[in-house]
């Protein structure tokens, strides 16, 4: 009979297909209490974007709002189409057919209202598909006061948020096929201490049939179950796992822990050409606890594509 130290692990590492647009556009904002222009550049966005899909994000920090680490927002006034009549809807239409906008304060969406929210983290302005045909064009408001949001705070300031930039619709997106990566069986004794790795298996993320026309295409590796603090590249145990103290770490082809939950540019993509690409990766077992039990180790991550 084999001892516990001689028993083996087996693992299934699943990368499900998901071509979700999680488009992030970070921009440099003006000094505190100055008006802000969000998305002031050309944005290439898939033409057929599902209703409610976020296609762009802009963040405004508390220091940009009020010059400190926090400030209390007492009122939000929201203007559809940049300067129309105020609306209490949490989703506003823009001047571009098919694209709407949403304002989040502490993660909650607001239209015209009196939030009474103390802002301690960046507020977020989103662009999202709204089910209409994306015909492209300028986001800039066409009214006398062409801003979309006006914030008021106990610090006695008005803060206006303008949306600018040009939307260019692109016909199509990349496709990312599902795949299952099987790590080889390994012995517990090869994972003798916390941080030890074994059973490395190479694989490739395939990104197929990307259309030309985007300024940038990025991908985000999102672990199912969330990121584990202070454990770069490590995936939480997924359903069906029977082992403990052992997890799976996703790595670059050179063995560096993968960057998770951050958009990474698909550097080989060229706007004038499009095409298909591969992202070389590898995965390994990693010891994560002083006490470990042999068994099956499963992990999973989702690949999100973003377009700009």
C-alpha positions in Angstrom: 0.0 0.0 0.0 1.3 3.4 -0.9 1.9 5.9 1.9 0.3 9.3 1.9 3.6 10.8 0.7 3.6 8.5 -2.3 0.0 9.0 -3.3 -0.6 11.0 -6.5 -2.5 14.1 -7.6 -4.6 14.5 -10.7 -6.0 17.7 -11.9 -8.3 19.2 -14.5 -7.7 22.9 -15.3 -10.7 24.3 -17.2 -10.6 27.4 -19.4 -14.2 28.1 -20.5 -15.0 30.1 -23.6 -16.4 33.5 -22.9 -16.0 36.5 -25.2 -17.3 39.2 -22.9 -16.4 42.9 -23.5 -15.0 44.3 -20.3 -13.5 47.4 -21.9 -11.5 49.6 -19.5 -10.4 53.1 -20.5 -8.4 54.9 -17.8 -7.8 58.5 -18.4 -5.8 61.3 -16.8 -8.3 63.7 -15.1 -7.9 67.4 -14.2 -7.1 68.7 -10.7 -9.6 68.4 -7.9 -13.0 70.2 -8.4 -12.3 70.7 -12.1 -14.7 69.5 -14.7 -13.8 66.1 -16.2 -14.0 64.8 -19.8 -14.4 61.1 -19.9 -13.6 59.0 -23.0 -12.1 61.9 -24.9 -10.6 59.7 -27.6 -11.5 57.4 -30.5 -13.2 54.3 -29.2 -13.6 51.3 -31.5 -16.5 49.2 -30.1 -18.1 46.0 -31.5 -21.1 46.9 -33.6 -23.4 44.2 -32.1 -23.0 44.7 -28.4 -25.5 43.0 -26.1 -27.9 45.1 -24.0 -26.2 46.0 -20.7 -22.7 45.0 -21.7 -20.1 47.5 -20.4 -17.8 48.6 -23.2 -15.8 51.3 -21.5 -15.0 52.6 -18.0 -13.6 55.9 -16.7 -12.6 56.4 -13.1 -12.5 59.6 -11.0 -10.8 59.4 -7.6 -11.9 61.2 -4.4 -8.8 63.4 -4.6 -9.9 64.5 -8.1 -13.4 65.2 -6.9 -12.6 67.2 -3.7 -8.8 67.2 -3.1 -8.9 64.7 -0.3 -9.2 61.0 0.5 -13.0 61.2 0.8 -15.9 63.5 0.1 -19.7 63.3 0.6 -21.8 63.5 -2.5 -25.2 65.1 -1.6 -26.8 65.4 -5.0 -26.5 64.0 -8.5 -28.1 65.6 -11.5 -28.1 63.3 -14.6 -28.7 64.7 -18.2 -29.5 62.3 -21.0 -27.8 63.0 -24.3 -25.5 65.6 -22.5 -27.7 68.5 -21.4 -31.3 67.2 -21.9 -33.9 67.4 -19.2 -32.7 65.8 -15.9 -33.6 62.1 -15.5 -33.7 59.9 -12.4 -32.9 56.9 -14.6 -29.7 55.1 -13.7 -29.0 54.5 -17.4 -28.8 57.5 -19.8 -28.8 57.5 -23.5 -25.9 59.3 -25.3 -25.7 61.0 -28.6 -24.5 57.7 -30.2 -27.2 55.2 -31.0 -26.6 51.9 -29.2 -24.5 53.4 -26.5 -25.7 54.5 -23.1 -23.9 55.7 -19.9 -24.1 54.9 -16.2 -22.6 56.6 -13.1 -21.6 54.4 -10.2 -20.8 55.8 -6.7 -19.4 53.2 -4.3 -20.5 50.6 -6.8 -24.2 51.8 -6.9 -25.7 53.4 -10.0 -27.4 56.8 -9.7 -29.5 59.0 -11.8 -30.8 62.4 -10.6 -31.0 61.8 -6.8 -29.7 62.7 -3.4 -27.3 59.9 -2.6 -25.8 61.1 0.7 -22.8 58.9 -0.2 -19.3 59.4 1.3 -16.9 58.6 -1.6 -13.8 56.7 -0.4 -13.0 54.9 -3.7 -13.1 56.1 -7.4 -16.5 56.7 -8.9 -17.0 55.0 -12.2 -18.5 56.3 -15.4 -19.5 53.5 -17.8 -20.4 53.2 -21.5 -22.6 50.3 -22.2 -24.6 48.7 -25.1 -28.3 49.4 -24.8 -29.8 47.1 -27.5 -30.0 49.8 -30.2 -27.9 49.6 -33.4 -24.5 51.1 -32.8 -24.2 53.7 -35.6 -21.1 55.4 -34.2 -20.5 59.2 -33.9 -19.5 61.7 -31.2 -20.5 61.3 -27.5 -20.3 65.1 -26.9 -23.6 66.6 -25.7 -25.3 68.9 -28.2 -27.2 71.1 -25.7 -26.3 74.5 -24.3 -24.8 72.8 -21.2 -23.3 69.6 -22.8 -22.4 67.6 -19.7 -24.0 64.4 -18.6 -23.6 64.5 -14.8 -23.4 67.2 -12.2 -22.2 66.3 -8.7 -22.7 68.4 -5.6 -21.1 67.8 -2.2 -20.9 69.2 1.3 -17.5 70.7 0.3 -19.6 73.2 -1.6 -18.5 72.5 -5.1 -20.2 71.5 -8.4 -18.4 68.9 -10.4 -19.4 68.3 -14.0 -18.7 65.2 -16.1 -18.6 65.5 -19.9 -18.5 62.6 -22.3 -16.5 63.2 -25.5 -14.7 61.1 -28.0 -15.8 59.3 -31.2 -17.4 55.9 -31.3 -16.4 53.7 -34.3 -18.5 50.5 -34.7 -16.5 47.4 -35.7 -18.4 44.5 -37.3 -17.3 41.5 -35.2 -15.2 40.4 -32.3 -12.6 37.7 -31.6 -13.5 34.2 -30.6 -12.0 32.2 -27.7 -12.6 28.5 -27.8 -13.1 26.5 -24.6 -10.4 24.1 -23.6 -9.5 21.7 -20.8 -5.9 21.5 -19.7 -4.9 18.4 -17.9 -1.9 18.5 -15.6 0.2 15.3 -15.2 -0.1 13.3 -12.0 2.6 14.1 -9.5 3.7 12.9 -6.0 3.0 14.8 -2.9 6.7 14.5 -1.9 7.6 16.7 -4.9 5.6 19.5 -3.2 7.6 19.4 0.0 7.1 23.0 1.2 4.8 26.0 0.7 5.5 27.6 -2.6 6.9 24.4 -4.2 5.7 23.7 -7.7 5.5 20.5 -9.8 3.7 18.9 -12.7 4.1 21.8 -15.1 1.9 21.6 -18.3 2.1 24.0 -21.2 -1.0 25.2 -23.0 -2.1 28.0 -25.3 -5.0 30.4 -25.2 -6.3 30.7 -28.7 -7.8 34.0 -29.9 -9.3 33.5 -33.3 -10.7 35.6 -36.1 -10.1 39.1 -34.7 -11.5 41.7 -37.2 -9.3 44.6 -38.2 -10.2 48.1 -37.1 -9.7 48.1 -33.3 -7.2 50.4 -31.8 -6.3 47.8 -29.1 -7.5 44.3 -28.1 -6.8 43.1 -24.6 -7.5 40.0 -22.6 -8.2 39.5 -18.9 -7.6 36.2 -17.0 -10.3 36.1 -14.3 -10.0 33.2 -11.8 -13.4 31.5 -11.1 -13.9 32.1 -7.4 -11.9 35.3 -7.3 -8.3 36.4 -6.8 -6.4 34.9 -3.8 -4.7 37.7 -1.9 -0.8 37.5 -1.9 -0.9 34.5 -4.2 0.0 35.6 -7.7 -1.4 33.5 -10.5 -3.0 31.0 -8.1 -6.6 29.7 -8.8 -9.1 28.8 -6.0 -10.0 25.2 -5.8 -13.0 24.5 -8.1 -15.8 21.9 -7.8 -14.7 18.3 -7.7 -11.5 19.0 -5.8 -10.6 16.4 -3.1 -7.1 17.5 -2.3 -6.2 20.2 0.2 -3.2 22.5 0.7 -2.5 22.2 -3.1 -3.8 24.5 -5.8 -3.0 25.3 -9.5 -0.9 28.3 -10.5 -1.2 29.8 -14.0 2.0 31.1 -15.4 3.6 32.7 -18.5 5.5 30.4 -20.8 8.6 31.6 -18.9 7.2 30.5 -15.6 6.3 33.9 -14.2 2.9 33.9 -12.3 0.2 35.2 -14.5 -1.3 38.6 -14.0 -5.0 38.1 -13.0 -8.0 40.5 -13.3 -6.0 43.0 -15.3 -6.4 43.7 -19.0 -3.3 42.8 -21.0 -2.7 44.1 -24.5 -2.7 41.5 -27.3 0.5 43.0 -28.6 0.6 41.0 -31.9 -2.7 42.5 -33.0 -2.5 45.1 -35.8 -5.4 47.4 -36.5 -5.0 47.2 -40.3 -4.7 43.4 -40.4 -6.7 41.6 -37.6 -6.1 37.8 -37.5 -5.8 34.9 -35.1 -3.3 34.6 -32.2 -2.0 32.3 -29.5 -1.0 33.2 -26.0 1.5 30.7 -24.7 1.0 29.8 -21.0 1.7 27.0 -18.6 0.1 25.7 -15.3 1.6 23.9 -12.3 0.6 22.5 -9.0 1.7 24.7 -6.1 1.8 23.9 -2.4 -0.2 26.5 -0.5 -0.4 25.2 3.1 1.8 23.4 5.6 -0.7 20.5 5.8 -1.6 18.9 2.4 -3.9 16.0 1.5 -3.5 14.2 -1.8 -6.5 14.0 -4.2 -7.9 15.8 -7.2 -7.0 19.5 -7.8 -9.3 21.5 -10.0 -9.2 25.1 -11.0 -10.8 27.3 -13.6 -10.5 30.8 -15.1 -12.4 32.8 -17.6 -10.8 34.7 -20.5 -12.5 38.1 -21.1 -11.7 40.0 -24.3 -11.8 43.8 -24.4 -11.7 46.2 -27.3 -10.8 49.8 -27.7 
